[in-house]
Amino acid sequence: MLGYDQSLVWSVLLLLAIGLVMVYSASIAAAEVDKDTGFRSTYYLVRHGIFLAVAMTAAVVVFQIPLRFWQQYSPYLFLLGMALLILVLIPGIGREVNGSRRWLSLFVVNFQPSEAMKFFVVLYAADYTVRKAAYMHSLVKGFFPMFMVMLFTGVLLLAEPDFGALAVITAIAMGTLFLGGFDWRLFGGLVIMLLMGFVLFIVIEPYRMARVVGFMDPWKDPYGKGYQLSHSLIAFGRGEWTGVGLGGSVEKLSYLPEAHTDFLMAIIGEEFGFIGISVVVLLFAWVVFRAFAIGIQAAKLERYYAALVAQGIGIWLGVQTIINIGVNVGILPTKGLTLPLLSFGGSGILMNLVALAVLLRVDWENRQLMRGYTV
């Protein structure tokens, strides 16, 4: 019996490799015309490679840490995440880019606290659900304390604003509660209330409403509100079945904004077509499937915290991937969410690989227990 899930590791490595190649392909034009990059075509490639090296080193270190450590310190890590979300809102500490205050300057690079918060929410929600297992049938004792904590987190994220991160974090928390045995009737009612809340958040903010209107009919204002989506759809249309070939994208030539971050999937679609998109989607589907399978195995071994952590990671990666692809193809409003493991961005890559290292640790501990060893 192997000590780790080889198919999961290879799927992740393939996604990282595809991301490295596509970030370079999608960013060449942007790098060559931006004075901040020194007009170097390899600027984003080099930085992305460094991010990958740092993130993979961190993942190797994190893999050595037992799950009991994360369970013991999850409340403190969650508080750390809250502190970082508060810090990012303080003028002079948080860095503002394109009207959003989402980054902390670490001099050499910028760090995005909301990415770390996704990981901390996975750990905290799993610990909370295990501790409150006896109250999962109760709205007051089981759900309300988590609701108040997540409400405060949501206020901080909306102040940045980062509506996309809030959607992912809400999905993680709610999904973990549901998997932990929360009453399905109460859960259904809460989901309806959450959807109503999201609609309200959209209606009360003019810029969010504008995004929704633009997403519903991007061709009505293709040079304004619908600009990004219309060019993303053009990229997919040009790709057809097999794509125009690596490096052959036209939309990355300063037509499609954020081509190497939020809209990387559109460039993949243009250069590799439906076949390329299918490969990426299948790799993500396998990663999410393995996360849930590892969680189920942990539950069978009565390792309930480990099970919820594994499945929480699966929810995180699955929901964020669905939202990113949905935005790219025009079935969801535009959100500032990257494609996990592929898009350019140090914070996202780092926290994705740290989370996957914890997932592999869950799998490794499962295998040790099945062999009769202690962990």
LINTA-V656715 format. One line per field, one symbol per residue. ss: DSSP state (H for helix, E for strand, L for the rest). burial: 1 if it has 24 or more other C-alpha atoms within 12 Angstrom, else 0. A space follows every 10 residues. Layout:
ss=???
burial=???
This chain:
ss=LLLLLHHHHH HHHHHHHHHH HHHHHHHHHH HHHLHHHLLL LLHHHHHHHH HHHHHHHHHH HHHLLLHHHH HHHHHHHHHH HHHHHHHLLL ELLEEEELLE EEEEELLLLE ELHHHHHHHH HHHHHHHHHH HLHHHLLLHH HHHHHHHHHH HHHHHHHHHH LLHHHHHHHH HHHHHHHHHL LLLHHHHHHH HHHHHHHHHH HHHHLHHHHH HHHHHHLHHH HLLLLLHHHH HHHHHHHHHL LLLLLLLLLL LLLLLLLLLL LLLHHHHHHH HHHHHHHHHH HHHHHHHHHH HHHHHHHHHH LLLHHHHHHH HHHHHHHHHH HHHHHHHHHL LLLLLLLLLL LLLLLHHHHH HHHHHHHHHH HHHHHHHHHH LLLLL
burial=0001100110 1110110111 1111111111 1000000000 1111111110 1100110110 0110111001 1001101100 1101111110 0001100000 1111000001 1111111111 1111111111 0110010000 0110010011 0011011111 1111111111 1111111111 1100001001 0000000000 1000000100 1111111100 0000111111 1111111110 0011011111 1110111111 1111111111 1111011001 1011111111 1111111110 0011111111 1111111111 1111111111 0111111111 1111111111 1111111111 1111111000 00000
